[in-house]
Amino acid sequence: MNTPHVVVVMGVAGTGKTTIGPLLAQRLGVPYAEGDDFHPEANIAKMTAGTPLTDEDRWPWLDAIGAWAHGRAGLGGVVSSSALKRSYRDRLRSAAPGVVFVHLTGDRELIEDRMSHRQGHFMPTALLDSQFATLQPLQADETGVAVDVSGSPEEITDRAVTALSGLDG
């Protein structure tokens, strides 16, 4: 990669965005930003209560992530964002045209199991079905890679680094 990518680590809740994102950033030698930190308090309150966010709830959050990604253009960075819908990824690309996506994928049983073991996270497993229902996988015209989340965080990160190295820098 000649120019460091700005990478959005995406996927449904429980795929490991918050675990893989920092590991990937470390491997790429770029900063990491936690996508959840860009949520307004009202969004966190809704999710904590088990209420799925609306698109209107998500736009300011996506705009804040997009602004961060735009500021990292040419410098590289990794940020996490569920980015479940094409329209959400389009919004991120409109702010930061060069972003690439690492879509963390896995079967529902594995993800639900991982979610049931995490501590102190606001996203309840009850919202997992709505996340899968909303998910629109990367399309052929979107720059990004799909990475399976089975195995250890190090194995997943290795797969992501290898997949990203296949993209034009």
Disulfide bonds with the S-S distance in Angstrom:
none
